[in-house]
């Protein structure tokens, strides 16, 4: 077990710590849960950096790293839906709460879909066609910013930064759909063949 993989495993161990901080019955729990998530984000960068720097990239690490990322993000988003389903009702927009839940569902569903797509494309030897795109990286930046802000602020206080967090999350949701379309379009020739929709090759008649 090399150092990058140990760091990735540490990120997985941060998940129960995050849940404990999130539900702690103290006002400092908001900053504490945000700090745990921020630490997890740093380890996400660090394990990849060390794997390249120390030439310790492994197949196990390539598998474990995205799993740790997606599990952490999914847990955080689900818990935030519980927190903001009521606080969003303080706004004048009566559709705010359903929109927040919908945005979370879209992000989580996209992560599962694209992860499965990449695994399947890797089996076909076409993994490079669905490699992380620039849009995907921008989406991740907005998503992480939104999560950090919404974890740190206290909803009942109605802090202006809370609405900045909402905006970042909705932008991330739009980019989530856009990037998913890009990946699916890149994989469409293989998907079409797998679904049996590919046009059959025309048979050439034997010369008489």
ABEGO torsion letter per residue (X at the ends): XBAAAAAAAAAAAAAAAAAAAAABABAAAAAAAAAAAAAAAAAAAAAAAAAAAAGABBAAAAAAAAAAAAAAAAAAAAAAAAAAAAAAAABABAAAAAAAAAAAAAAAAAAAAAAAAAAAAAAAGAAAAABBBAAAAAAAAAAAAAAAAAAABBAAAGBAAAAAAAAAAAAAAAAAAAAAAAAAAAAAAAAAAAAGABBBBBBBBBBX
